Amino acid sequence: MDDSVYVGNAGDDAPLDRGWLLGHFKDADDPRHTSAVEVKWGVHPRGDQRLEWVRGEARTALLVLISGRFRVDFPGRSVLLEKQGDYVVWGRGVDHSWFAEEESVLLTVRWPSVSGYAVTREQ
């Protein structure tokens, strides 16, 4: 087995790291470890929302709707993703939050991969 190759399933692997499949947070010896980009397979139940706004964003992001209905909020504007393949891109410095209007599956790509944005839910 070549340790530089990883084969997986997004639906199986995503719950292991809050949906994230690729990024700085993977172990250094894992082929999915990189500081260049982050990739997430996000499965959100209806009513799921980001607990805090992201402020001072240092990354660029691409969010693609696979299924469902999902709203991304920006200061002064909301974008509704409702048809498979709908997507939104935003750059550095753009504050944002989100809300799953229906159960939704999304593919998110962010770059670069940097720490400091995770929000943990209180138990």
MOQUI-V665991 format. One record per helix or strand. SS is the DSSP state (@ for helix, = for strand). FROM is the first residue (numbers start at 0). LEN is the number of residues. If there is no record, write none. Layout:
# MOQUI-V665991
[[SS | FROM | LEN] [SS | FROM | LEN]]
This chain:
# MOQUI-V665991
[[@ | 9 | 8] [= | 19 | 4] [= | 32 | 1] [= | 37 | 7] [= | 48 | 1] [= | 53 | 1] [= | 59 | 8] [= | 69 | 5] [= | 76 | 5] [= | 86 | 4] [= | 95 | 5] [= | 103 | 8]]
